Amino acid sequence: MEIPFIYYLVISAVMFFAGVYGFIARKNMLAILISLELMLNAVDINFVVFNRYLYPHALEGFFFTLFAIGVAAAETAIAIAIIINIYRNIKNIQADKLNEMKN
């Protein structure tokens, strides 16, 4: 028995909007980064689901998702390096305190 298409889309939408809420509401840069990754994973789910239902014998959506996961991993590594550098300079990773770096 196959799971209906709409169930995947609902899960993806909940993940995406949870990420949007976390991105807007959080002040901690690590929490913002996690929220951004949650949004990217929701998009990856959509790529795979639409590929599976529109082109069941093609693998373009799967390869695109693997590429997106690789790019997201590289982006996360760079973002964490930037956050560590900010912490070393101002001893804080709150997004609203970054104006202190201008001084």
C-alpha positions in Angstrom: 0.0 0.0 0.0 1.4 3.3 -1.1 1.3 6.4 1.1 -0.7 9.2 -0.5 1.1 12.2 -2.0 -0.5 14.8 0.2 0.9 13.3 3.4 4.4 14.0 2.3 3.5 17.6 1.3 1.9 18.2 4.7 5.0 17.0 6.6 7.2 19.1 4.3 5.0 22.2 4.8 5.0 21.8 8.6 8.8 21.4 8.6 9.2 24.4 6.4 7.0 26.7 8.4 8.6 25.5 11.7 11.9 26.6 10.1 10.5 29.9 9.1 9.2 30.6 12.6 12.5 29.6 14.2 14.4 31.8 11.7 12.3 34.8 12.6 11.7 34.3 16.3 15.1 33.1 17.5 18.0 35.4 18.5 20.7 32.7 18.9 22.7 32.3 15.7 22.9 28.5 16.1 19.1 28.2 16.5 18.8 30.4 13.3 21.2 28.0 11.5 19.2 25.0 12.6 16.0 26.6 11.4 17.5 27.3 8.0 18.6 23.6 7.8 15.1 22.6 8.6 13.7 24.7 5.7 16.3 23.2 3.3 15.4 19.6 4.4 11.7 20.4 3.8 12.6 21.5 0.2 14.6 18.3 -0.3 11.6 16.2 0.7 9.5 18.1 -1.9 12.2 17.3 -4.6 12.1 13.6 -3.9 8.3 13.4 -3.6 7.6 15.3 -6.8 10.2 13.2 -8.7 8.6 10.0 -7.3 5.1 10.9 -8.4 5.7 12.7 -11.6 8.6 10.6 -13.0 8.6 7.3 -11.2 11.4 5.7 -13.2 13.7 8.8 -13.3 16.2 9.7 -10.6 16.7 13.5 -11.2 15.0 14.5 -8.0 17.0 12.1 -6.0 20.3 13.3 -7.4 19.3 16.9 -7.0 18.4 16.2 -3.4 21.8 14.6 -2.8 23.5 17.6 -4.3 21.4 19.9 -2.1 22.3 18.0 1.0 26.0 18.2 0.1 25.8 22.0 -0.4 23.8 22.3 2.9 26.6 20.4 4.7 29.2 22.7 3.3 27.1 25.8 4.1 26.7 24.6 7.7 30.4 24.0 8.2 31.1 27.6 6.9 28.4 29.1 9.1 29.6 27.3 12.2 33.1 28.6 11.5 31.8 32.1 11.2 29.8 31.7 14.4 32.9 30.4 16.3 34.9 33.4 15.0 32.2 35.8 16.2 32.1 34.2 19.6 35.9 34.5 19.9 35.6 38.3 19.2 32.6 39.4 21.2 31.9 36.3 23.5 28.3 36.3 22.4 26.3 34.6 19.5 23.0 36.5 19.9 22.0 38.0 16.5 20.9 41.3 18.0 24.3 41.9 19.6 26.3 41.8 16.3 26.3 45.6 16.1 29.1 45.5 18.7 31.4 44.2 16.0 31.2 47.5 14.2 32.9 49.4 17.0 
